[in-house]
């Protein structure tokens, strides 16, 4: 009786072990592929608790989630002979677990190699401007190039390919910055010139309106004075019309011309004759002395007396002589 119980216990233990070996738990995001003695079974096991043969069957679980694979930086030359370094990221998932297990070994590594070669090929066919400005087109072309060798043969679907970064040489970056700066400056000048042109057109229309209405200019002048005086300034600037300055200049020229004409028609003024003051005769005081009557005088006192006595008569005679000469 004891031997029978021991045998039953052994069979029960062996059954539990075999049952444990035959049960497999498949997650919702996985697919189960069963190989029986190395031969693929056609049935793919879905998520849940699945039973397989404990001896001879082996289940491989394949994740059908989207996987993210980073592509290491790749040095390449563009179509316009610019050397750069590009890195990208690939999003893919398994759509056929059988092909992913049977047709390719280590499919993530295979996708990485395909992505690197495709990235270099696509960059070599594109120029630098397209690579920098139209990344969507480059990404779509990368996806198309990678789909061909992976989807049908390997059962993988490339969902998305994104270029993360483009590393340019330092000299190329300086040249591009100069080009961008020149382009921005050109746009700023064009916008400023356009603004000046529109402002000149509006000012021309305003001038035409003010020319039709003479009082509008005066009203505008008063409005300007009000705007300036409203800021509590100690100095008030009054704009002066240029036309008024021209009017004053014209009036001054006419006045100067009239004065010149009147000055030319006046008679010439007579010359004024300044009377000549009488000058005392010069008589030598040394040597021989001569008097008024032609007689000689010997001493200085006699000469001085003679000059004093005959002074009025000599002055009158000299005045008469100058009048007769004039």
C-alpha positions as CSV (number, residue, x, y, z in Angstrom):
1,X,0.0,0.0,0.0
2,X,2.8,2.4,0.8
3,X,4.5,1.6,-2.5
4,X,1.3,2.5,-4.4
5,X,1.1,5.8,-2.6
6,X,4.7,6.5,-3.5
7,X,4.2,5.8,-7.1
8,X,1.1,8.0,-7.3
9,X,3.0,10.8,-5.7
10,X,5.8,10.5,-8.2
11,X,3.4,10.4,-11.1
12,X,1.6,13.5,-9.7
13,X,4.9,15.3,-9.4
14,X,5.9,14.4,-12.9
15,X,2.5,15.5,-14.2
16,X,2.8,18.9,-12.5
17,X,6.3,19.4,-13.9
18,X,5.1,18.5,-17.5
19,X,2.1,20.8,-17.1
20,X,4.4,23.6,-16.0
21,X,6.6,23.0,-19.0
22,X,3.7,23.0,-21.4
23,X,2.1,26.3,-20.2
24,X,3.3,29.6,-21.8
25,X,2.1,33.1,-21.0
26,X,2.0,35.5,-24.0
27,X,1.6,39.2,-23.4
28,X,-0.8,41.5,-25.2
29,X,2.0,43.2,-27.2
30,X,3.7,39.8,-28.1
31,X,3.1,37.1,-30.6
32,X,4.2,33.4,-30.0
33,X,5.9,31.4,-32.7
34,X,6.2,27.6,-31.9
35,X,8.9,25.4,-33.3
36,X,8.4,21.6,-33.0
37,X,11.6,19.8,-33.2
38,X,13.0,22.8,-35.2
39,X,10.1,22.9,-37.6
40,X,7.9,26.0,-37.7
41,X,4.2,25.4,-36.9
42,X,1.8,27.5,-38.9
43,X,-0.3,28.6,-36.0
44,X,0.9,31.8,-34.3
45,X,-0.1,32.0,-30.7
46,X,-1.9,35.1,-29.6
47,X,-1.8,36.8,-26.1
48,X,-2.9,34.7,-23.1
49,X,-2.1,31.4,-21.5
50,X,-1.0,29.0,-24.2
51,X,-0.3,25.2,-24.0
52,X,2.4,23.5,-26.0
53,X,4.0,20.1,-25.8
54,X,6.5,19.9,-23.1
55,X,8.8,17.8,-25.1
56,X,9.8,18.9,-28.6
57,X,8.1,22.3,-28.7
58,X,9.8,25.6,-28.2
59,X,8.1,29.0,-28.3
60,X,9.7,32.2,-29.3
61,X,8.0,35.5,-28.3
62,X,8.2,38.4,-30.7
63,X,7.3,41.9,-29.6
64,X,5.1,43.9,-32.0
65,X,5.6,47.2,-30.3
66,X,7.2,50.1,-32.1
67,X,10.9,50.1,-31.5
68,X,13.2,53.2,-31.6
69,X,16.6,52.8,-33.1
70,X,19.2,55.5,-33.1
71,X,21.5,55.8,-36.1
72,X,25.0,56.9,-35.1
73,X,26.5,60.0,-36.8
74,X,27.4,59.4,-40.4
75,X,29.9,61.5,-42.4
76,X,28.8,62.1,-45.9
77,X,29.2,64.4,-48.9
78,X,26.2,66.2,-50.4
79,X,25.5,66.6,-54.1
80,X,27.1,70.1,-54.0
81,X,30.4,68.7,-52.4
82,X,29.8,69.8,-48.8
83,X,31.1,67.5,-46.1
84,X,28.8,67.1,-43.1
85,X,27.8,64.7,-40.4
86,X,24.2,63.6,-39.9
87,X,22.5,61.4,-37.3
88,X,19.0,60.2,-37.4
89,X,16.4,58.0,-35.5
90,X,14.3,55.1,-37.0
91,X,10.9,54.0,-35.7
92,X,9.9,50.4,-36.8
93,X,7.8,47.5,-35.7
94,X,7.3,43.8,-36.5
95,X,4.3,43.0,-38.7
96,X,5.2,39.4,-39.5
97,X,6.8,37.5,-36.6
98,X,7.6,34.5,-38.7
99,X,9.6,36.4,-41.2
100,X,11.3,38.4,-38.5
101,X,12.5,35.2,-36.9
102,X,13.2,33.0,-39.9
103,X,14.4,35.3,-42.6
104,X,16.8,37.6,-40.7
105,X,19.0,37.1,-37.7
106,X,18.9,39.9,-35.1
107,X,16.7,42.2,-37.0
108,X,17.4,45.3,-34.9
109,X,21.0,45.2,-35.9
110,X,20.0,44.6,-39.6
111,X,17.7,47.6,-39.5
112,X,20.5,49.7,-38.0
113,X,22.9,48.8,-40.9
114,X,20.2,49.4,-43.5
115,X,19.5,52.8,-42.0
116,X,23.1,53.9,-42.0
117,X,23.7,53.0,-45.7
118,X,20.4,54.5,-46.7
119,X,21.2,57.7,-44.9
120,X,24.5,58.1,-46.7
121,X,22.9,57.4,-50.0
122,X,20.1,59.9,-49.6
123,X,22.4,62.6,-48.4
124,X,24.7,62.1,-51.4
125,X,21.8,62.7,-53.8
126,X,20.6,65.9,-52.1
127,X,22.3,69.4,-51.9
128,X,22.9,71.3,-48.7
129,X,20.0,73.8,-49.1
130,X,17.5,71.0,-49.6
131,X,18.9,69.1,-46.7
132,X,18.5,72.2,-44.4
133,X,15.2,73.6,-45.6
134,X,13.2,70.5,-46.7
135,X,13.8,67.9,-44.1
136,X,10.3,66.4,-44.6
137,X,11.2,65.4,-48.2
138,X,14.5,63.9,-47.0
139,X,12.7,61.9,-44.2
140,X,10.1,60.6,-46.7
141,X,12.8,59.5,-49.1
142,X,14.7,57.8,-46.3
143,X,11.6,55.9,-45.3
144,X,10.9,54.8,-48.9
145,X,14.5,53.6,-49.3
146,X,14.4,51.6,-46.1
147,X,11.0,50.1,-46.7
148,X,12.0,48.2,-49.8
149,X,14.5,45.7,-48.2
150,X,12.8,45.4,-44.8
151,X,9.0,45.2,-45.1
152,X,8.5,42.3,-47.6
153,X,11.5,40.1,-46.9
154,X,11.9,40.7,-43.2
155,X,8.4,41.4,-42.1
156,X,9.3,44.8,-40.6
157,X,7.6,48.1,-41.2
158,X,9.5,51.4,-41.1
159,X,7.0,53.8,-39.6
160,X,9.1,56.9,-39.5
161,X,12.6,58.2,-40.1
162,X,13.8,61.6,-38.6
163,X,17.0,63.4,-39.1
164,X,18.0,64.7,-35.7
165,X,21.1,66.8,-36.3
166,X,23.3,68.1,-39.1
167,X,26.8,69.1,-38.1
168,X,28.4,71.5,-40.6
169,X,32.1,72.6,-40.7
170,X,33.0,75.8,-38.9
171,X,33.9,77.6,-42.1
172,X,30.6,76.7,-43.7
173,X,28.7,77.9,-40.6
174,X,30.4,81.2,-40.8
175,X,29.6,81.6,-44.5
176,X,26.0,80.7,-43.9
177,X,25.7,83.2,-41.0
178,X,27.1,86.0,-43.3
179,X,24.7,85.1,-46.0
180,X,21.8,85.1,-43.6
181,X,22.9,88.4,-42.2
182,X,23.1,90.0,-45.6
183,X,19.7,88.6,-46.5
184,X,18.2,90.1,-43.4
185,X,19.8,93.4,-44.0
186,X,18.4,93.4,-47.6
187,X,14.9,92.7,-46.4
188,X,15.2,95.4,-43.8
189,X,16.2,98.0,-46.4
190,X,13.5,96.9,-48.8
191,X,10.9,97.2,-46.0
192,X,12.2,100.6,-45.0
193,X,12.1,101.9,-48.6
194,X,8.6,100.5,-49.1
195,X,7.5,102.4,-45.9
196,X,9.1,105.6,-47.1
197,X,7.4,105.2,-50.5
198,X,3.9,104.7,-48.9
199,X,4.5,107.6,-46.6
200,X,5.4,109.9,-49.5
201,X,2.3,108.9,-51.3
202,X,0.1,109.7,-48.3
203,X,1.9,113.0,-47.8
204,X,1.4,113.8,-51.5
205,X,-2.3,113.1,-51.1
206,X,-2.5,115.3,-48.0
207,X,-0.6,118.1,-49.7
208,X,-3.1,118.0,-52.7
209,X,-6.0,118.1,-50.2
210,X,-4.5,121.1,-48.4
211,X,-3.8,122.9,-51.7
212,X,-7.5,122.6,-52.6
213,X,-8.5,124.0,-49.2
214,X,-6.3,126.9,-48.1
215,X,-7.6,126.9,-44.6
216,X,-6.5,123.3,-44.0
217,X,-2.8,124.3,-43.8
218,X,-3.5,126.9,-41.1
219,X,-5.6,124.4,-39.2
220,X,-2.8,121.9,-39.4
221,X,-0.3,124.5,-38.1
222,X,-2.6,125.2,-35.1
223,X,-3.0,121.5,-34.4
224,X,0.8,121.1,-34.4
225,X,1.2,124.0,-32.0
226,X,-1.4,122.4,-29.7
227,X,0.4,119.1,-29.8
228,X,3.7,120.6,-28.9
229,X,2.4,122.9,-26.1
230,X,0.5,120.0,-24.5
231,X,3.8,118.4,-23.3
232,X,4.6,121.3,-20.9
233,X,7.7,122.4,-22.7
234,X,9.4,125.6,-21.8
235,X,10.3,126.2,-25.4
236,X,7.6,126.5,-28.1
237,X,8.7,125.8,-31.7
238,X,6.6,127.7,-34.3
239,X,6.9,126.4,-37.8
240,X,7.3,129.2,-40.3
241,X,6.0,128.6,-43.9
242,X,8.7,128.7,-46.6
243,X,6.3,130.6,-48.9
244,X,6.2,133.5,-46.5
245,X,10.0,133.7,-46.4
246,X,10.0,133.8,-50.2
247,X,7.5,136.6,-50.2
248,X,9.6,138.7,-47.8
249,X,12.7,138.0,-50.0
250,X,10.8,139.1,-53.1
251,X,9.6,142.3,-51.4
252,X,13.1,143.2,-50.2
253,X,14.5,142.8,-53.7
254,X,11.8,145.1,-55.1
255,X,12.5,147.7,-52.4
256,X,16.3,147.6,-53.1
257,X,15.7,148.0,-56.8
258,X,13.3,151.0,-56.3
259,X,15.9,152.7,-54.0
260,X,18.6,152.2,-56.6
261,X,16.5,153.7,-59.3
262,X,15.6,156.7,-57.2
263,X,19.3,157.2,-56.2
264,X,20.4,157.3,-59.9
265,X,17.9,160.1,-60.8
266,X,19.0,162.7,-58.2
267,X,21.3,165.7,-59.3
268,X,24.9,165.7,-58.2
269,X,25.7,167.6,-55.1
270,X,28.1,170.7,-55.4
271,X,31.6,170.3,-54.0
272,X,32.2,172.1,-50.7
273,X,35.1,174.5,-50.6
274,X,36.9,174.6,-47.3
275,X,38.3,178.1,-46.5
276,X,42.1,178.1,-46.1
277,X,43.3,179.5,-42.8
278,X,45.9,182.2,-43.1
279,X,49.4,181.1,-42.5
280,X,52.0,183.3,-41.1
281,X,54.8,184.1,-43.4
282,X,58.1,182.4,-42.7
283,X,61.0,184.7,-42.2
284,X,64.5,183.5,-41.5
285,X,65.7,184.4,-38.1
286,X,69.4,183.9,-38.7
287,X,71.7,185.8,-41.1
288,X,70.5,188.9,-42.8
289,X,67.2,190.4,-41.7
290,X,64.8,192.0,-44.2
291,X,61.8,194.2,-43.3
292,X,58.5,194.7,-45.0
293,X,59.7,197.5,-47.1
294,X,62.7,195.7,-48.3
295,X,65.0,197.4,-46.0
296,X,67.4,195.4,-44.0
297,X,67.1,195.0,-40.2
298,X,69.9,193.9,-38.2
299,X,68.6,192.7,-34.9
300,X,66.1,190.0,-33.9
301,X,64.0,192.4,-31.9
302,X,63.6,194.7,-34.9
303,X,62.5,191.7,-37.1
304,X,59.9,190.6,-34.5
305,X,58.6,194.1,-34.2
306,X,58.3,194.5,-37.9
307,X,56.4,191.1,-38.2
308,X,54.0,192.1,-35.4
309,X,53.2,195.5,-37.0
310,X,52.6,194.2,-40.5
311,X,50.7,190.9,-39.7
312,X,47.0,191.9,-40.5
313,X,47.9,193.5,-43.8
314,X,49.9,190.4,-45.0
315,X,47.1,188.0,-44.0
316,X,44.5,190.0,-46.0
317,X,46.7,190.1,-49.0
318,X,47.3,186.4,-48.9
319,X,43.6,185.7,-48.7
320,X,42.8,187.9,-51.7
321,X,45.5,186.1,-53.6
322,X,44.0,182.6,-52.9
323,X,40.5,183.7,-53.9
324,X,41.7,185.1,-57.1
325,X,43.6,181.9,-57.9
326,X,40.6,179.7,-57.0
